[in-house]
Amino acid sequence: MGGISLLNEYEDTAIKAIDEKSEELRSISLQIHENPELGGEEEFAHNLLVTYLKDQAFVAEFSSKGGKGRVVSFNSE
């Protein structure tokens, strides 16, 4: 059962982090939507996202017992 409660703790942490950034991310999403660009030529979206991420300070870490385990990463524009 310890694994399930740890998973719930991770899920709660992820949901809280997403909720805290929701308004900022929605603004970015709307700006990208309002400035459509052709595939491979996304300069506005690129610059907007890079500027936003440069202002964020975060570290992603993962560890598991014995170095065995799965890592899931979700990256989205």
Long-range contacts (C-beta under 8 A, 24 or more apart in sequence): 24-52, 28-52, 32-77, 45-77, 49-77
